[in-house]
């Protein structure tokens, strides 16, 4: 295990480098993370003169951008040419001529930066080749108001017309000119997302919390292919995500529900509320973490205990259950966290109502595959990029890591625990793109594990 003091960190897409930001030292360290012995030597040091609140690698891993929203500044550094750097200054909103900075992202060609002004007034596209900028006005004022096609050639942007009704415009990523546009039936657009499949030009749009509508369009013809509005749902969709390849569309709501749609026919495959079942026996597998005793405080490699039904305590009111266990979820209220496996075949869910439980769905069979119940609240979950391994980070005085694999994988149901040295209250776990490192970041401490 290797530990660093960092405020922000991010792996490069090719998995060769790790960028770490330390605000006190005012610099960005680029560490080499493809070494077999996990030395993580520092390859580059880039000074920063403003507090950094976000870093993002370019898709080709050749550049890294660091932003400071408070000062409306983005600094770009080159890994190949360390002496080259670029700075974009948008001006603070309170200043004359200042437009502020709400957010940014790299374009798929890794040579442009897409920036959103404060209050979502307009988008600007900046080229790091020729220092030119293109401006796109009258955008719909939402955070998820734009989406790139899977091949990176087109960009869909949500706009507002003169009557302040939403419509979608499609732009070429070569010329940044409008290719076509079409109106959408949304009553209060909250987000858009392009299907991640080269053979499907499909765009999904969804409404805000006021309504419960989801629309799927043919993006070139502007035809409405599907309107999905679950009966009885009045709280709206919380998140909408495609699986890799665009085979499934996974939606969560503010009412502890998940909805999974077929990416080809758009039929509903799964519509369930994340809550315990009174059925005996249940139609899925339930696994319970073995208890730690004073004689055996460290379990090491072990297996989950199999159960035929839910433990009685989980059939009570969830708020009462959490109070009895003396802990609460690390997630915000009425939030469902979903993590999709890299191959798009499995879906892991975590809800704040039942903070000790992880739901695992088999998307191919469209069924609930397993329930994983733990002794402590689950803080975060994540899938390995190349194998069917789910990591589960639990809250404890020393922190607990669990690993679980489906029953049809080479290592069925193996569950190992690793003690982490910090008192974890809100942390996240992340695999490196190559799967050779597992990171745990809690506040300003980064811990990296190998051979997990």
N, C-alpha and C positions, 0 to 999 in steps of 0.2 A: 504494500500500500504506500502511495506517495501523496503527500499533502502540501497544498499551497494556500497562501492567503491571497484571495482574489475577490474583486467586486463583480466582474463579469467575465464570462468565458464562452468560447464557441469553437467547435471543431470545423476545420475546412471541409468542404464537400468531398474532396478526394481522400480525407482521413489522414493526411500526412502531417498536418500542423494543428496546433491548438493555440488560439489567441486568448491571452489573459490580460485583464485590465486591473491595475491597482491604482486607485484614486490618490492614495497618499504619496505614491512615488511618481504619479503623473506620467505614466508611460504604458504602452501596450507591448507585452512580451509575446513573441511568436516562438512556441516550443515545438520541437520535432517529436512527433508521437508515433512514428512507424518503426522505432528502434526495438529490437527484440528484448532488450533488458530493461525497457521502460526508464531510460535515463532522463528523457524529456529535456534535453539540452536546449538552451536558448539560442535560436538562430538569428533573430532580429529584435531590436529594441527601437520602438517608435515613440518619441516624446509627444505628449498631448498637453495643451495649454488651457483646456476647458474641461469641466467635469463630464465624463462620458456616461450616458444613460443607456446606450444601445450600440452593439457592434454587429455587423453582418458581412459574411464572406461573399465574394462574387461567385457565380455558379462554376467558373473555371478554376477557382481557388487561387487566382493570381492577384487579387486585390482584397483589401478589407476596408470597410467604411465604418467610421465611429461618429456618432451624433451626440449633440447636446441640445435638447429641445428648449431649454431655458434661454440659451443664447442664440438659438436658431442657426447652428453651425454644423456642417458635416465635413469631416476630414477623411481623405482617402489615401491609403498607403499601398505601395506595390511590394509584393514579395519577391518578384524577379528582379526589379530595379529598386533597391531599398532607398536610394537617394531621391527618387521621384516621389512627389506628393502633390495632392490637390486639396483645395479648401473651397467649400461652398458656403457662402454667408447670405442668409435670407433676411436678416434684420429683425430685431425684436418688434412685436406688434405695437408696443407703446411708442416706438420711435417713428419719426417721419419716414414714410416709404417702406417701413418694415412690414413683411407679410407673415412672419413667423414660420414655424415648422411643426407639423403635426406628426409626420412619419415619413418613411422612405423605404424603398426596396430596390434591389438590382433587377435589371431587365435580363431575360434569358441569354442575351448575347454577351453579357458581362462587360459591356462597354458603355452602358448608359445607366443613369440613376433616376428612378421615378420618385419624385418628391411631392408630398401633399402639404399645402400651405395650412396655416392655422385656421380653424373653423371651417376647413374643407372648402375654401373659396375656389381654388383651382388646382390642377396638377401641372407640374413642370417636369420635362424630361431633359436631363443634362447629359451631354456627351463628354467623356473624358478623353476623346480623341482630338476634337477640334474646338472644345470649349463653347459649343453652341447649345442653345436651349430652345425647346418647343413648349408652348403653353396651351393647356386645354382647359377651357372655362366652363362654367355652368354645370359643374358636377353635382351629383346627388350627395348630400352631406352625411355620409356614413363611412365607417372605417373599412368595411369590406365591399367597397364600391367599384373595384376593378379586379380583373382576373385575366391571366395570360392563357393562350392556347397551349396544348401539350407540346407542340413543336416550337413554340416561342415566336412564331411569325405574326401572330395577331394579339391584340389587346382589346378586351371588352370593358367598357366604362359605363357606369350608370350616370345618366344626366337628368337634369330637370328642365322641362320645357317652360314656355311663357306662363302656363297655368299652374306651374309647379307640380306637374305630374311626371312620374319617372318614365324614362325610356332608355334603351341600350344602344350605344354606338360602338362599332367595331373599327379599330384602327390598325393600319399596317405598322409593324415594328421596324420597317426599313425607312419609310418616309414620314411616319407619324401623321399620316393623313387619314381622313375618315373613309372607310370602305363602304359601309352601309349602316343603317339604323332601323330600329323597330320599337314600337311601343309595347309596354308590358301591362298586364292586368292587375299588378300589385296595387293595393290600397295604401300601403305604407312600407316601401321597400327597405329591407334591413341588410341585405347582402346578396352577392352573386358569386358563382363559382363555375368555372369551365371544367367539363369532364376531362380527366387525365388520360385520354385515349386518342391516338392519332387518327383512328378511323371513325370517330364520333365527334361531330360538331354540335355538342349539346351544352346548354347553359342552364343552370338551375338558379332560380331567384326565390327568395322567401321574405315574408312580411315580418314586421316588428312584433313585439309582445302584445300589441293591441289586437292582432288578428292571428289566425292560424292557417295561413295559406302558403303553399309551396307550388311554384310553377316551373315547368321544364319546357324549354324552347329549342327549336332548331335554329341555331344562331345565324345561319346564312339566309334562310328563308323567312325567319321571324315568326314561324308557325308555333302555336302552343301545342305541345305534344301531350302534356299531362298537367292536370290541376289536382293537387292532393290537399285535402282539408279534413283531418281526422275528426270524426264525430265526437262531440263532447269536449274537444280540446279548446280551452279559452285562454291559455296562458302564452301561446306562441312558441316558436322554435327557439331554442337556446343556441344550438350549433348545428351546422350542416357540413358533412365531410364526405368526400369520395374515397373509396378504397383505391389502391394502386391498380391501374388498368381500367378503372371506372366500371367494375362489374357490380358494385353495390353502392348505394347512397345511404349513409348513416346520419340520422337526425336525433337530436335530444331536445327535450322540452323543459319548461320550468316546473313541471309537475312530476318529475322523477320518472319520465317515460323515455323509451328509445323506440325509434321507428327505422326499419331497414327496408329499402326499396330495391327491387331488381333494376340494375343499370341498363338492361336491354328492353324489358317490357314495362318497367316502372310500376309493376305490381308490388303490393305490400307483402313482404316475406315475414317480417317480425314486427309486432306491435305489443309491447309489454311494459308493465310498470315494475320497476326494480323494488321488489318487496318480498318478504318471506312467503312461503306457500304452506297452507294447512294440509295439503295432500299427504297421504301416508300409504305407500311410499311415494316419493317424488319420481318424476320421469327423467331426472338427471342425477349426476353424481355430486355428492356433498363431501367436502374434505375439511377437516378441522385440524388446526395446528396443535400439536401436542404441547402440553403444559411443561414449563420449566420448574424443576424442583430444586431444593437446596442441595440434594445429593448430586444432581446432574444439571447444573446451571447452564452449561453449553451443550447444545444438542448436536452441533456439527451437521453431518449428513444424516438425514432421517426422512421419514415419509409422513405425509398427512394421514390422520386417522379417517377412515371412511365412515360415513353416517348414512342411515336410511331415511332420515327426516331431519327437519330443522331443530336445533336445540330450543327448548321451551322459552328461554329468555328472549330469543329473537322474534317470537310470535307476539310479544307484548308491544306496547306503544314504543316507537323508535326513540322518542325523546326521553322516555323513562328508562329505556335500555341504556342509552348513552350516559345518563346521569348515574345509573347504578355502576357502570364501568368506570366512572370518574374521568371520562375523556370526551372530547368533541372532535369533529372532523376538521381536517386542515383545509377543506374546500369551503367556499362561500355557501351561504344558505341557498337551497333549492338549485344546487348545481350537480350535474352529472358529468364526470370526467370519462371520456372514451379514448382508448388507444387501439389502433388497428394494426394487426401484424403486417409485416413487410410484404408478404405474399397476398394479403387481402383475404385470407381464409378465416381468421379469428378476430374477435372483438372482445376486449376486456373493458369492463365498466366499473366505476366507483362512484358512489353517491354519498352525500353528506348525511343522509338520514341513517344509513347503516355503515358507519365509518370503519368497521372491522371486516367488511365483506367485499369480495371481488367477484363480480359476475363475468363468466367467460362464455361467449356465444360462438358456435360453429356456423359461419355464414354460408358455407356450401350446403349444409344440411338444414339451414334455417331453423336452428333449435338452440336451446340453452344447453351447453355441454357440461358445465361444472360450476359449482359454487365453492369459493375458498374462504373459509372463516378463520380469523386470526385472533390471537390473544390481545393485541394492541391495535390502535387505530392505524389505518393505512394512510400514508402521506402521499405516495406517488407510485405509479406503475409504468412499465415500459417494456416493449418487445425487442428482442435481439434482432439486428438487421439481417442475419443470414440463417438463423435457426429458430425453431419453434420453442423459444424459451422466454418466459415472462418473468421479469424481475419485479418484486413487490417490496417497497420500502415502508417499514412500520415504525411508529413512534414508540420510543422506549427511553429509559434512562441512558442507554448506550446505543440505541438505534439497532434495528434488525433488518437484514436483507433476506428475502426468501426467493427461491427460484422454482418455477413450476413449468412443466411441459405437458402437452396433451397425451392422452392414453395411446394414440397411434404413432407417437414419435419414438425414436430409439431409446430414450431415457424416460420411461413413464413415471409420472408423479413424483419424481425425485425432488426433495425439498431440503435445501441446505440453508443454514443460518450463519451470517457473518456479523460479528459485533463491530459496529462503527464507533469510534471514540467520542464523538460529540453528542450532546443532548439535542436531539433533533425535534423541532417543533413544526417547522415548515421548510421542507427541503425538496429537491427534485433529483431524479435519477435520469441518466442519459447514457446510451451506448455510443461509442465512437462509430463513425460510418463503416469502418472495417470490422467492428465487433471485437477488437482486441483490448479495449479499455471500457470500463464502466465508471462513470463519474457520479459523485454525490456532492451536490452543492447546497450549503446551508449558510445563509447570510454571507459572510465574507470568507468562508473556508471551502476549499475544493479538495476532495479526496478522490484519488484515482486507483482503481483496483484492476488487476490483471488476472488472467486465467480463471474467470468466473464462469 
